[in-house]
């Protein structure tokens, strides 16, 4: 009989030390648990901000695309587009013939007729006079077609569109016509400006700020 109460006391003592190793076992068990736990954070990362980030990247791409648009340095481009000026000495009576020779040389060198605009300050070119005989509309229709050399008087040259080469024939006319012709020619010439006339007169007009 006295042995019976002693046995449960022994069992209780055995349970006491067992609880301590159990706690020791629980310590190693969380060690493998953190292994899968780092795998858990990537899961919320997938549905979370990762998907909104690509649209955020699209926005900077759009802004980057917008940057080249305005960044197109128009100022340096226009500076580079300043036409080269070539002077051909000629008298007022021979300026138109000199302009015709210049046009022939341009076409022989590979320029297409639609690349050339000729401006006169005195008598109109025979081609212009012929086309104007059919009416103003027919005359400018030839200009809009852009498939042939176009001849214009200084008084209406500002209506002409820009062309790669502009040839000016100072074949008479008032000084104002020369100033107008050279001013328009300088603004319309894309690559080359050829002026046929008196060099002193040309230099005086060009030096005036044309």
NORVENSUL-V142783 format. One record per backbone hydrogen bond with DSSP energy under -0.5 kcal/mol. NH is the residue of the N-H (numbers start at 1). CO is the residue of the C=O. E is the energy in kcal/mol with one decimal. If there is no record, write none. Layout:
((NH & CO & E) (NH & CO & E))
//
This chain:
((4 & 1 & -0.8) (5 & 1 & -0.8) (6 & 2 & -0.9) (7 & 3 & -1.7) (8 & 4 & -1.1) (9 & 5 & -0.9) (10 & 6 & -1.9) (11 & 7 & -2.4) (12 & 8 & -2.1) (13 & 9 & -1.9) (14 & 10 & -2.2) (15 & 11 & -2.2) (16 & 12 & -1.7) (17 & 13 & -1.7) (18 & 14 & -1.5) (19 & 15 & -1.7) (19 & 16 & -0.5) (20 & 16 & -1.0) (21 & 17 & -1.6) (22 & 18 & -2.1) (23 & 19 & -2.2) (24 & 20 & -2.1) (25 & 21 & -2.4) (26 & 22 & -2.3) (27 & 23 & -1.3) (28 & 24 & -1.3) (29 & 25 & -2.0) (30 & 26 & -1.4) (31 & 27 & -0.6) (31 & 28 & -0.8) (32 & 28 & -1.0) (33 & 29 & -1.1) (34 & 30 & -1.9) (35 & 31 & -0.5) (35 & 32 & -0.6) (36 & 32 & -0.8) (36 & 33 & -0.6) (37 & 33 & -1.6) (38 & 34 & -1.6) (39 & 35 & -0.6) (40 & 36 & -0.9) (40 & 37 & -1.1) (41 & 37 & -1.1) (42 & 38 & -0.9) (43 & 39 & -0.8) (43 & 40 & -1.0) (44 & 40 & -1.3) (45 & 41 & -1.6) (46 & 42 & -1.6) (46 & 43 & -0.6) (47 & 43 & -1.3) (48 & 44 & -1.4) (50 & 45 & -1.0) (51 & 48 & -0.9) (52 & 48 & -0.7) (53 & 49 & -1.4) (54 & 50 & -0.8) (54 & 51 & -0.5) (55 & 51 & -0.8) (56 & 52 & -1.4) (57 & 53 & -1.9) (58 & 54 & -1.7) (59 & 55 & -1.7) (60 & 56 & -1.3) (61 & 57 & -1.7) (62 & 58 & -2.5) (63 & 59 & -2.4) (64 & 60 & -3.0) (65 & 61 & -2.7) (66 & 62 & -2.3) (67 & 63 & -1.9) (68 & 64 & -1.4) (69 & 65 & -0.9) (70 & 66 & -1.7) (71 & 67 & -3.0) (72 & 68 & -1.0) (72 & 69 & -0.9) (73 & 71 & -0.8) (74 & 72 & -1.7) (77 & 73 & -2.1) (78 & 74 & -2.9) (79 & 75 & -2.2) (80 & 76 & -2.6) (81 & 77 & -1.5) (82 & 79 & -1.1) (84 & 191 & -2.7) (86 & 193 & -3.1) (88 & 195 & -3.0) (90 & 197 & -1.6) (95 & 91 & -1.2) (98 & 94 & -2.2) (99 & 95 & -2.2) (100 & 96 & -2.2) (101 & 97 & -2.3) (102 & 98 & -2.1) (103 & 99 & -2.3) (104 & 100 & -2.4) (105 & 101 & -2.4) (106 & 102 & -2.1) (107 & 103 & -2.5) (108 & 104 & -2.4) (109 & 105 & -1.6) (110 & 107 & -1.1) (111 & 106 & -2.3) (115 & 112 & -2.2) (116 & 113 & -1.7) (117 & 165 & -1.9) (118 & 150 & -3.0) (119 & 167 & -3.0) (120 & 152 & -2.1) (121 & 169 & -1.6) (123 & 171 & -0.7) (129 & 125 & -2.5) (130 & 126 & -2.2) (131 & 127 & -2.5) (132 & 128 & -2.6) (133 & 129 & -0.9) (133 & 130 & -0.5) (134 & 131 & -1.5) (135 & 132 & -1.4) (139 & 135 & -1.9) (140 & 136 & -2.3) (141 & 137 & -1.6) (142 & 138 & -1.3) (143 & 139 & -1.0) (144 & 140 & -2.6) (145 & 141 & -1.9) (146 & 142 & -1.1) (150 & 116 & -1.6) (152 & 118 & -2.8) (154 & 120 & -2.1) (156 & 153 & -1.3) (157 & 153 & -0.9) (159 & 156 & -1.9) (160 & 157 & -1.6) (163 & 188 & -1.7) (165 & 115 & -2.7) (166 & 192 & -2.1) (167 & 117 & -3.2) (168 & 194 & -3.2) (169 & 119 & -3.0) (170 & 168 & -0.6) (170 & 196 & -2.9) (171 & 169 & -2.0) (177 & 174 & -0.5) (178 & 174 & -1.4) (179 & 175 & -2.3) (180 & 176 & -2.6) (181 & 177 & -2.8) (182 & 178 & -2.6) (183 & 179 & -2.2) (184 & 180 & -2.7) (185 & 181 & -2.7) (186 & 182 & -2.2) (187 & 183 & -1.5) (188 & 184 & -1.9) (189 & 185 & -2.1) (190 & 163 & -2.4) (191 & 164 & -2.9) (192 & 164 & -2.1) (193 & 84 & -3.5) (194 & 166 & -2.6) (195 & 86 & -2.7) (196 & 168 & -3.3) (196 & 194 & -0.5) (197 & 88 & -1.9) (197 & 195 & -0.6) (202 & 198 & -2.7) (203 & 199 & -3.0) (204 & 200 & -2.1) (205 & 201 & -2.0) (206 & 202 & -3.1) (207 & 203 & -2.4) (208 & 204 & -0.6) (208 & 205 & -0.8) (209 & 206 & -1.5) (210 & 205 & -0.9))
//
